[in-house]
Amino acid sequence: MIRIGIVGCGRILAAHLRGYRLLRAAGYDGFRISALCARRSGDALGYVQRGGDHPQRRAVSDIPGDPLGVGEEYLSDFQDVSEVRVFTDYREMIASASVDAVNDFTTHGMHHLVGAEAIRHGKHLLSQKPLAVTIKASRRLVEQAAKAGITFGVFENARQRLLARQWRWAFAKGPLGFPKMALLGNVGTWWAPDRIVAETPWRHRMVEGGGISLDLGVHQFDMVRQVCGEVRSVTARTAVTEPTRFTRDAAGAVIDQIACDADDTFYASFETEGGCTGTLFGSWSGAGTNTVLGNGPTFYGDGGRVSGDQIHLRDRSEGGALGELYEREADAETKERDRPLGLTNEFAIAQLDWLRAIEAGCQPETSGEEGLIDLACAYAIVESARAGREVLVDDVLNERIDAYQRPINEYFGID
């Protein structure tokens, strides 16, 4: 039985608890949540007992499909909570004998601290994306975890979505063949035009690891890497289009505002090692309505095009649903890998992958190494924008280019 201690009881926790609940419902019983840690004990207690004395923090998003829009999930919905411990100091929780493994759902600037403490105590680790606040901090965690022999995963849920799995199948085993082009972009869907993202001001502060390039870029590049292969280089621009952002109440009155210096908009072109080219963009700004390319992320290959869940093959005049093609033609082994235990919730699938890796004494699919590469791709966006030129991901990964990150490393004392 793997006893899990969770550090960070912010609004994303409900989506993680839903994943664990669905995992238990699918028949996997190899874990218990044994401890929760938050700066304020009430924040943790709000997730323990349905109908308890402590109100749960409300969901912060009303955007369809946004994990931050999940609420009303409790430990008591899927396990006994009589022995769940609540801590206000993550170091005390990690050092306790009540946990074997740690989920780190804290802010970007805390990941290297929580992760190092977990590794020091020999506790298996699953960290929320991005892996850590800089490449230097991330590499240190990866190296320490390898030396300690622990299972280290990065929670990159975009990879576990069934649609993303179907894109990968369509190129690796399906009809689309070699990937040639990729287009991924979204403007004005999240927190537009000037809302404080998820009511978390640190997301707009550069020295705290804020900015959309790091928040969204790791997701986009993780998908690109799965479909198109490893990213060689990035050329990008970033902008702060809304220098002041606000939180407003239901009546529209401003209840909080902050000055922003981390990017809320980016445009990036890339090339993979195999010669696929593409463009990514994203923005938390954009008044009016949102803009999305096609039906969603779009990929072109030798055999045709897939855009969101729609596929158009080279030799057919009409398109169809990718999911239907996948169900007809994907082999049973692929489907079981993509939907283990029949699960379709990406949080549950990522959790199962990590827990099974602990049991097997190996690394999960989204390992620390994978998270480090995703972060290097995302950091290539802001490093390219700072340098005003194309940058190689390998140069970012190996810290030969780090001008953007130096103030962050200095701020957190990472040397």
FENTA-V619291 format. One record per run of one state. SS is the DSSP state (a for helix, b for strand, c for the rest). FROM is the first residue (numbers start at 1). TO is the last residue. If there is no record, write none. Layout:
ss/from/to
SS/FROM/TO
SS/FROM/TO
This chain:
ss/from/to
c/1/1
b/2/7
c/8/12
a/13/25
c/26/30
b/31/37
c/38/40
a/41/45
c/46/66
a/67/69
c/70/74
a/75/77
c/78/84
b/85/87
c/88/89
a/90/95
c/96/100
b/101/104
c/105/107
a/108/120
c/121/123
b/124/128
c/129/134
a/135/148
c/149/151
b/152/155
c/156/156
a/157/160
c/161/161
a/162/172
c/173/178
b/179/187
c/188/194
b/195/195
c/196/196
a/197/199
c/200/200
a/201/204
c/205/205
a/206/208
c/209/211
a/212/228
c/229/230
b/231/239
c/240/243
b/244/248
c/249/253
b/254/259
c/260/264
b/265/272
c/273/276
b/277/283
c/284/290
b/291/292
c/293/297
b/298/301
c/302/303
b/304/307
c/308/309
b/310/313
c/314/319
b/320/321
a/322/329
c/330/331
a/332/338
c/339/339
a/340/342
c/343/345
a/346/360
c/361/366
b/367/367
a/368/387
c/388/390
b/391/392
a/393/397
c/398/402
a/403/412
c/413/415
